[in-house]
Amino acid sequence: MVIPRGLTVRQTDLLVEEILEAFDWDFQPGVDKALILELARLDFVRRHDDLVVTGTSGTGKSHLLKAFALRACEQGLSMRYARCVDLLDDLHAGLADGTYPRRLKAWARPDLLIIDDVGLGQIKQRGDEPTAAHTLYNLVDRRHGRVSTAVTSNIGLSDWGRFLGDATLTAAILDRLAMHAIRIDIDGPSYRQHIAERRAADRAPAL
């Protein structure tokens, strides 16, 4: 998903329900609301800082970053959003059809790049392709210190090497992200599971 400068929220594919005002702060009391509201001003993007948000599935990581994406749209910043596996699929497709340099340049350009769900899904890779770590390293290295990258991860940073397929290059990725990164870890229950349980209870017949 690409959002160039000047688009309104209604012209994007982002859900209006994912605005920051819709986040359930009471359900995730461990989230530092003041910090999130400060980050939502997007000064970190203008400073070219990075953001890494970790936590288990359903804790609101994607909601927060999509809310930042909407704020970027409102403030006239260019933004691109993708799940990690989809971003890697796109770059690997470029290796197959000869468009890799153009695709890499497009991913490297936006003021804010959101890479969602590192650790979730299965990375598709043919034997003759570079590892996911190599592909992601090229992108992160190109953006490093120039523009802002925000990442969510369902796994601990120590497990990225196994997911991306190369521990050494993964360490280089994390080294670059950590240099200008704001770190947030959300340790809380799954909101999706909470909603599912509540709906199941509402559907249960009264005794």
Beta strands, then each sheet from edge to edge (+ up, - down):
strand 1: 2-3
strand 2: 50-55
strand 3: 79-83
strand 4: 112-118
strand 5: 148-153
strand 6: 181-186
sheet 1: 1+ 3- 4- 5- 2- 6-
end
